[in-house]
Amino acid sequence: QAQLVESGGGSVQSGGSLRLSCAASDYIYSGNCMAWFRQAPGQEREGVARIYTGRSSTYIADSVKGRFTISQDNAKNTVYLQMNSLKPEDTAVYYCAATRPIGSSWFSYCPDLRSGEYTWWGQGTQVTVSS
């Protein structure tokens, strides 16, 4: 069964930190691309980070670079989003997503952080940063 379950959201003051977790079923996790998106009220969904679990290669969007990191724990089929130096503009619902890589073998890669490129989605977790 394909499943993504996020946790770790909450409320924090500006400058604080949170770590989001995304637990994936075996079907989704192994060798696939996993990503974090966020959506603030009235705004489009924005991709913030992705990781290719088969290679541990990562990408962080410019909007959060230097503050957010993405990592994986293969033993737990879990991907993390560590968010430091949080700002009020980081307030959003954060979604975990996954998809299969493009291409095959050594030439495979993860798609860009556009929501339409990702197949599986979690239910989302709210992050609220107060000033």
C-alpha positions in Angstrom: 0.0 0.0 0.0 1.3 3.4 -1.0 1.4 5.6 2.1 3.1 8.8 3.3 2.6 10.0 6.9 3.9 13.3 8.0 4.5 14.4 11.6 6.4 17.1 13.6 4.5 20.2 12.7 3.5 22.7 15.3 3.9 26.3 16.4 7.2 28.0 17.0 8.5 31.5 17.5 10.6 33.2 14.9 14.2 32.0 14.9 13.1 28.6 16.3 13.5 25.1 14.8 11.3 22.2 13.9 11.9 18.8 12.4 9.3 17.3 10.1 9.2 13.5 9.5 7.7 11.6 6.6 7.3 7.9 7.1 6.8 6.0 3.8 5.7 2.5 2.9 8.3 0.2 1.4 6.6 0.6 -1.9 7.2 4.3 -2.0 10.5 4.8 -0.2 13.0 2.5 -1.9 14.9 4.0 -4.7 12.5 6.8 -5.2 12.4 10.6 -5.1 10.9 12.1 -1.9 10.2 15.8 -1.5 8.8 18.4 0.8 6.3 21.0 -0.5 4.5 23.8 1.4 1.4 25.8 0.8 0.4 29.0 2.6 -3.2 30.3 2.4 -3.9 31.8 -0.9 -0.6 30.8 -2.4 0.5 28.1 -4.8 2.2 24.9 -3.5 6.0 25.5 -3.4 8.6 22.8 -3.4 11.3 23.3 -0.8 13.5 20.2 -0.8 13.9 16.8 -2.4 16.1 13.7 -1.9 16.8 10.7 -4.1 16.7 7.9 -1.5 18.6 5.5 -3.8 21.6 7.9 -3.8 21.1 10.2 -0.9 21.4 13.2 -3.3 19.6 16.3 -2.2 18.3 19.6 -3.5 17.2 22.6 -1.4 15.2 25.4 -2.9 16.8 28.8 -2.9 14.0 30.2 -0.7 15.1 28.0 2.2 18.7 27.3 1.4 21.0 27.6 4.4 18.1 27.1 6.8 16.4 23.8 5.8 18.0 20.5 5.3 16.6 17.2 4.1 17.9 13.8 5.2 16.8 10.1 5.2 16.9 7.1 7.5 16.7 4.0 5.5 16.1 1.8 8.5 12.9 3.7 9.2 11.8 4.5 5.6 11.7 8.0 6.8 12.7 11.4 5.3 13.2 14.4 7.5 13.0 18.1 6.9 15.1 20.0 9.5 14.0 23.6 9.6 16.1 26.2 11.4 16.0 29.9 11.8 12.3 29.8 11.0 10.5 33.0 9.8 6.8 33.9 9.8 6.8 33.5 6.1 7.6 29.8 6.5 4.1 29.4 7.9 2.3 26.9 5.8 1.0 23.4 5.5 3.9 21.2 4.7 3.4 18.1 2.5 5.6 15.1 1.9 5.5 13.8 -1.6 7.2 11.0 -3.6 7.6 9.8 -7.2 9.7 7.5 -9.2 12.9 8.9 -10.7 13.1 9.8 -14.4 15.2 7.5 -16.5 16.9 4.3 -15.5 20.0 3.0 -13.8 22.9 5.5 -13.6 21.1 8.0 -15.7 18.1 8.4 -13.4 17.3 11.6 -11.6 14.6 13.3 -9.7 12.1 15.6 -11.3 12.0 19.3 -10.5 10.1 20.4 -7.5 6.8 21.0 -9.2 3.8 19.4 -7.6 2.5 17.9 -10.8 5.6 15.8 -11.0 5.0 14.0 -7.8 2.7 10.9 -7.6 2.1 10.2 -3.9 1.2 12.7 -1.2 0.8 12.8 2.5 -2.0 14.5 4.4 0.1 17.6 5.4 1.2 19.0 8.7 0.8 22.6 9.8 3.8 24.8 10.7 3.1 28.1 12.2 5.9 30.6 12.9 5.0 33.6 15.1 6.9 36.9 15.2 
